[in-house]
Amino acid sequence: MGAPSLLDAQAGQVLERINGLCQWAANNCTGGIVSDGGTTQASGANGVLNFDIDATEIFDAVVDGISGHVLAAQTDADSDAASGLAWGETDSVQAIFAVILDTGAADDTPAMSATYGAVAATGSAVAPTDAEIETFITHSNWMRLADVTITRTGDTAVTFAVDNGVRPTARFNTDLAETETAFRS
């Protein structure tokens, strides 16, 4: 990879990549795509949301460095995730749900579950933080599989938008320079 000075000049990027790869090796998941399993909305400002997620394929995950967490494809995986959700309005509000692979307090019982962030005006909602997720499940053995944004667009109407790209990744936007010329350009 070029002279030692070239490596020294890029040391910050090298360490960032090594740390990122170590983090990904300890927490990663292949397979499974989260989708709408038929989410519905009851009438009224605080009508009950039936949050219903499905997942195609099998999830195969490493969580906290422990491999072998396999979860089969899911149907109606967490229909009670919206328990306690209060919209306060019949439209123009949304909540973001974090869909997680929860491997249990003993890190041995994989299941898919979800929790949500605060209800906010459309465009202002935020996903639950890691700390909020850990408070919800009462332990730290989990991995985010997807964020799902539910937007209430009418009395009994909601939209369901999935971001399956929130899983841990080991992608880097640029290559490291291998020559002095490439480094200087």
Protein Blocks (a to p, Z undefined) as FASTA:
>chain_A
ZZfklmmmmmmmmmmmmmmmmmmmmocceejiaddehiacdedjklccddddddehjddd
deehighiacdddehkllmlmgoiagkpaghiacdddddddebjnopaccdddddddddd
ehiaccddfklmmmmnopabdcdfbdcddddfbfklccddddfklpccdddfbdcdfbfk
lmmZZ
